[in-house]
Protein backbone atom coordinates (compact mmCIF):
# COMPACT_ATOMS: atom_id res chain seq x y z
CA UNK A 1 0.00 0.00 0.00
CA UNK A 2 1.14 3.53 -0.71
CA UNK A 3 0.03 6.96 0.44
CA UNK A 4 1.18 10.51 -0.20
CA UNK A 5 1.29 13.38 2.25
CA UNK A 6 1.73 17.02 1.24
CA UNK A 7 4.02 18.75 3.77
CA UNK A 8 4.40 22.07 1.98
CA UNK A 9 3.51 23.76 -1.30
CA UNK A 10 6.59 22.26 -2.93
CA UNK A 11 7.11 18.98 -1.09
CA UNK A 12 5.07 15.79 -1.18
CA UNK A 13 6.28 12.59 0.51
CA UNK A 14 5.20 9.09 -0.45
CA UNK A 15 5.16 6.36 2.20
CA UNK A 16 4.69 2.63 1.89
CA UNK A 17 3.37 -0.05 4.21
CA UNK A 18 2.35 -3.69 4.09
CA UNK A 19 -0.96 -2.93 5.81
CA UNK A 20 -2.98 -0.01 7.15
CA UNK A 21 -1.19 -0.16 10.52
CA UNK A 22 2.24 0.24 8.91
CA UNK A 23 0.94 2.93 6.58
CA UNK A 24 -0.60 4.81 9.50
CA UNK A 25 2.67 4.56 11.46
CA UNK A 26 4.63 5.95 8.49
CA UNK A 27 2.17 8.81 7.97
CA UNK A 28 2.19 9.65 11.69
CA UNK A 29 5.99 9.76 11.74
CA UNK A 30 6.12 12.08 8.71
CA UNK A 31 3.39 14.33 10.11
CA UNK A 32 5.02 14.48 13.56
CA UNK A 33 8.37 15.54 12.12
CA UNK A 34 7.57 17.58 9.03
CA UNK A 35 4.19 18.87 10.18
CA UNK A 36 6.01 20.99 12.77
CA UNK A 37 7.05 23.36 10.01
CA UNK A 38 3.46 24.51 9.52
CA UNK A 39 2.69 24.80 13.24
CA UNK A 40 3.30 27.81 15.45
CA UNK A 41 6.79 28.53 16.72
CA UNK A 42 6.76 28.25 20.51
CA UNK A 43 8.68 31.52 20.85
CA UNK A 44 7.29 34.03 18.32
CA UNK A 45 3.96 32.22 17.71
CA UNK A 46 4.27 32.51 13.90
CA UNK A 47 4.04 29.77 11.28
CA UNK A 48 6.09 31.35 8.51
CA UNK A 49 9.66 31.01 7.27
CA UNK A 50 10.93 27.91 9.02
CA UNK A 51 13.70 25.78 7.57
CA UNK A 52 15.13 22.32 8.17
CA UNK A 53 18.73 22.01 9.37
CA UNK A 54 20.85 18.84 9.43
CA UNK A 55 24.41 19.34 10.62
CA UNK A 56 27.34 17.20 11.63
CA UNK A 57 29.27 18.25 14.73
CA UNK A 58 32.04 16.04 16.03
CA UNK A 59 30.72 13.02 14.14
CA UNK A 60 27.20 13.43 15.54
CA UNK A 61 24.25 14.45 13.41
CA UNK A 62 21.90 17.13 14.72
CA UNK A 63 18.48 17.80 13.21
CA UNK A 64 16.46 20.96 13.85
CA UNK A 65 13.67 23.13 12.55
CA UNK A 66 14.69 26.79 12.75
CA UNK A 67 12.24 29.71 12.77
CA UNK A 68 12.96 33.13 11.30
CA UNK A 69 12.94 34.53 14.87
CA UNK A 70 16.01 32.39 15.64
CA UNK A 71 14.24 29.74 17.73
CA UNK A 72 15.24 26.09 17.23
CA UNK A 73 13.19 22.93 17.68
CA UNK A 74 15.52 19.97 18.10
CA UNK A 75 14.58 16.60 16.66
CA UNK A 76 15.56 13.32 18.31
CA UNK A 77 15.60 9.66 17.38
CA UNK A 78 14.66 6.77 19.63
CA UNK A 79 16.99 3.83 20.27
CA UNK A 80 14.26 1.46 19.07
CA UNK A 81 13.83 3.27 15.76
CA UNK A 82 16.91 5.42 15.06
CA UNK A 83 15.81 6.28 11.52
CA UNK A 84 12.66 8.12 12.64
CA UNK A 85 12.86 11.63 14.06
CA UNK A 86 10.45 13.30 16.46
CA UNK A 87 10.33 16.80 18.01
CA UNK A 88 12.19 16.96 21.31
CA UNK A 89 9.70 18.33 23.81
CA UNK A 90 11.19 16.85 27.02
CA UNK A 91 14.62 17.41 28.50
CA UNK A 92 15.32 13.69 29.03
CA UNK A 93 13.14 11.02 27.45
CA UNK A 94 14.92 8.24 29.39
CA UNK A 95 13.30 9.51 32.62
CA UNK A 96 9.51 9.07 32.78
CA UNK A 97 9.11 12.01 35.17
CA UNK A 98 11.22 14.39 33.08
CA UNK A 99 9.33 17.68 32.66
CA UNK A 100 8.22 19.05 29.33
CA UNK A 101 10.27 21.90 27.88
CA UNK A 102 8.68 25.36 27.86
CA UNK A 103 7.36 26.83 24.59
CA UNK A 104 6.54 23.36 23.21
CA UNK A 105 10.25 22.56 22.88
CA UNK A 106 11.25 25.66 20.92
CA UNK A 107 14.45 27.27 22.25
CA UNK A 108 16.40 30.39 21.37
CA UNK A 109 20.02 31.17 22.18
CA UNK A 110 20.38 33.71 24.99
CA UNK A 111 23.61 35.68 24.47
CA UNK A 112 23.59 36.85 28.10
CA UNK A 113 23.55 33.36 29.62
CA UNK A 114 25.19 31.55 26.66
CA UNK A 115 22.44 28.92 26.79
CA UNK A 116 19.55 27.73 24.69
CA UNK A 117 16.40 28.79 26.57
C-alpha positions, 0 to 999 in steps of 0.5 A: 500500500502507498500513500502521499502526504503534502508537507508544503507547497513544494514537497510531497512525501510518499510512504509505503506499508504492508498494511494499514497499521504500517501505513498509518505509522509511516504517515504519523511519523512524517506528520510528527516531524515535518508537520512541525514546520506549519505549526506555530513557533513556541517563541514568536507564535508565527508559522512562517519562514521555518527551515530544516537544518541537518548538521554534523558536529564532532561526528554526531548528526543534529536535526532541527527546525529553525524559525525566522525569529532564531528559535530552534526545535531539536529533533531526536531519534529513539533507540528502538527506531533510530531512523525516525525523528520526532520533536524533542519536547522533554529534556530527558526522554529516558526519565519518565518524570522528566518535565516538558520543555517550555514553549513546546520545545522551541528554544532560542540562544540567549547571548547573556547566559550563553544557553539555549532557553 
